[in-house]
Amino acid sequence: MRIDNVTVRGEMDIDQDGMRFDVVEKDGHGVVWNLRMPDGGDPEYKNTGCYVGESHVGELRFQNCRFDGFPDNGLYASPAKGRVNVVGGQYRNSGVANIRVSGPSTVRGVVVRCDEARDGVENMRGIRLRGGSDVVVENSRLVFDTVTSSDGAITCAEWLEAATIRNTHITVNADDVPAIWAKPPSGNRSNVRDHPIQIQSVRIDGSASSGAAVRISERSDTLLSDLCICQHGDGRDGIAVSGADGTTVRGSAITVSGQPLATGERSVRRDNLSLESTASSSSSCSCPKNR
């Protein structure tokens, strides 16, 4: 299956998904290349730009696509049982999630931006990792300027067992929105690997106030390495760890207005860290070039 160079014009004002693609054979492959849906959906209808459903068991790649302004997900691929690879493209201003995947999946080289808050477009997440264990987000750029509401630029949902987020730059200017939130798991600790959630070589900046840049909630043995967090909005913490044992933070630089590491009574392994808490919103910090 291959879909090339399709553009859909006009705002969707019907209560159904714009597109649906499933590869229904386990050894089957599909490519959706340069599918563009820039006009989104009317918030009166909870429609989705593109849906990948439960019948998908093969491998499907979305490359250089664009989905803007859908109330109920831009690219909604989390029910899929097969692999979904999202490569490049632009995803903007959708509710629930701009990109929603489960493992096995990769999200690589995408641009996600939220800069328009429309009534009826709720919880404007960037990339939602909903379930599974073989999920990678890398080499991507996310910018959160304006949202109706959002629980994170990248979120790890309760049903996600393991994921890697790396080599990604996240700017958050919307207050009280985390750049990354690993939510409490719905079951027991994952046995997939020693560090189920791994966040590596990620840069987080922007003027967001309150909350924390990174939240780790009841996700024991999370690994955070080679991070650079520079956020100066009032009352902004760096990494907030709650209910999680065995968290490791190493090789990272954190400059925030609040607490660089907000761990409560939890023990966190620390190695080679630069931590600074500053009350001045005019302070600056720089990230090493490799972050």
N, C-alpha and C positions, 0 to 999 in steps of 0.2 A: 504494500500500500504506500502511495506517495501522493501528497497534496502539495502543490506548488503555487505560490504567488496568488493567493486569494485575499481580496479585501471586501469587507462588509461595511457598507455605509448606512448611516441612520441609527438613531437610538432605538433599541429594542423595547417595545411596549406590550409584550406578551409574556405570559407566565410559563416560559419554558426555556431550556438551554439553547444558546445560539448554535453550538456545534457539539457533536459527540463522535469520538473515535475510540474503537476497541480493536486490538489485534487478538483474535480469538483462538489462534493456534500457538502452542508453546514455543515452537521454533520459528514463528512468524516475526517479521520486522516491519515497522512502519515509520515514515518520516512525514511530519507536517512542517513545511518550510515556508517562512514568510507569510503566515496567516495573520492578517491585520484586522482588528475590530476596534477602531479608535473612538467610536461614538458611544460605546457602553450601553447601559440599560436604564430605563425609567425606574427610579426607586420605589414607585408604587408596586412594582412587580419584582419578586425575589428571583431574578433570573441570573444565570451563570453564562460567562462568555463561552467556555469550552469545557466539556465534561468527558472524563475517561472513567468508564464504569467497571462494574464487577466482572464483566465478561472479558476484560483485558487480561490475558495471561502471557502474552509474548513480550516484545520489546518495542517501545514507541519513543521516537525522538521529536521534540518540538524545538525547532531551530529558527532563530531570528524572528520570532513572532511578537505580536503586540496586542495586549488586551487592556483597555482603559475603562474605568468607571462602571463596573458591574456591581450591583448590590449584594449578590451572593456568590462571591469568588470570581476571579478572573479566569485562571486555569485551575480547575478542580479535578485533581487526579488521585485523591487519597483512597477511594474504594478499590483502585486497581490492584490486582494480584500480581500482575507482571511488572516488568521494569519500565519506568518512565524517566527519560533523560531530557532535561530542559537546558538548552544551550543557547546563550545569548538572548537577545530580544529585550523588549521594554514592557513593563507591567506597572500600571498606574491607577491609583485612586479607587480600587475596588474594596468592597466590604467583605468581612469574614476572613478573606485572604486574597492577596494578589496572585500568589502561587501556593497551591496546597498539594502536598505529595505525601506518600508513605513509602517505606522501604519495600523492595529495593529501588532506589531512585537517586539521581544526581541532579543538582541545580548548579550550573556552571556559567560564569561570565554574564549574568543577567544584570539589568538595571531596574530597580524598583523605586518608585517615587510616589509619595503621598503629599500633595500640596493643594488639594481641594476638598473641603468638607461639605458634603451635601446631606441635607436631611434625609433620613431613611437608608443611608449607607453606613452601617454600624460596624464597629470593631475592625478598623482598617489595619489588619496585620500585613506585613510584607510577605514573608515566607513562613508558612505553617507546616511543620513537620509533624504529621498526625500519628503515624504508627510505623511498625516494622523496625528493622535493626540495621539495615545496610543503606544508610542515607548520608549523602555528602552534599554540603553547600560550600562552594569555593569560588574564588576569583570574581566576586560579585560586588556590586555597589548599591547601597540602599540609602535613601534620603527621606527623612520624615520631617516635613516642615509644618503641615497643618492636617489635623485629623478630627473626625467627630468624636471618636474614642478609639483606643487601641491598647491591647495588652502586650504588644511587642513588635519590633521590626522583624525579628526571627523568633518564633516560639516553638518549643518542644512540648507537644501535647502529652497528656497523661498516659496515652497508649503507646508512646514512642519508647522503644527499648534502648536504642543506641544510635548515635549520630556524630558526625564530624563536621564542624564549621571552621573553615580555615581561609587564610589569604583573602580576607574580605574587609571592606571599608564601609562603616555604618555611621551616618550623620543623623543625630536626633536633635531637632530644635523644638519639638512638641513636648510640653511639660508632662512629667509623670509617665512617660512612655519608655520602657526599657528597650535597649538595643537588642538584647537577648534575654529570654526568660525560659529556663528549663523548669517546667512545672512538676508538681509532685506526681510520681508514677502511680498508675492505678493498681498495680500488683506488686509482687516481690521484686527485689533487685534483679536486674538483668545479669545473666551469666554469659552473655555473648563475648565479653572481653573484660579486661581488668578495669578499664576506664570507659564505661558505657557512653558518657557524654564527653567529647573532646572539643575544646575551643582553642584554636591555635592561630597565631599570627593574624590577629584581628585588630583593626584600628577603629576606635569609637571616639567621635568628637561631636561638637555641636553645643548649643546653648540651653538645652533642656534643664529645667529646674525640678526639684523634688524627685522622690523615688531613687532608683539605682540604674546605672548603665547596664549592669548584668545582674540577673537574679538567678540563684541556684536554690531551688526549693525541694528539699527531701530527696535530692539526687546524689546519693553517696558515691564516693570515689570519682567524682568529676575531675577532669584535668583541664586547667586553664594555663596556657603557656604562650610566651612571646606576645603578650597583649600590650597595646598602648591605648590608654583611656584618658582623654583630655576633655572634661566637661565642667563648666564653671557657672551654670545656672544655680540659683540659690537652693541650698539644701539637697544637693545632688550627691549621692554616694557612688562609689566605684563598683565594687563587687559585693553584693549582699548574699550571704549564705545562711539559710535557715533549715533546720531539721536534717542536715546532711553531714555524715561523717566521712573522713578520708578525702576531703577535697584538697587538691594540690594546686597552688598558684606559683608559677616560677617564671623567671626571665621577663618580667613585665614592669611597665612604668604606668603609674596611675596618679593623675593630678585632678582633683575634684574639689568642690566647695564643701562637701560633707566629709564622710569617712571613706578613705580609700578602700579599706576592707571592713565591712560591717558584718561581723561573724557571730555576735552575741556570745554565747557560751560555747560555741562549737569550735573544735580544734581544726585548724587549717594548716597544712604543710606549706611552708613558705621558703622560697629559694631565689636569691638574686633579684630582689624587688626594689624599685624606686617608688616610694609612696609620699605624696604630698597633699595636705589638706589646706586649702587657701580660701579665705573669705572674700577675696577680691575677684570680681567678675572680669576684671581687665587683665588678670594674669594670663600668661601664655605658657604653653609647653610644646615641646617638639617630640615627634616620634622618630625613632631610628628609621632609616630608609628601607630597611627590609621588613617593615611592618605596614 
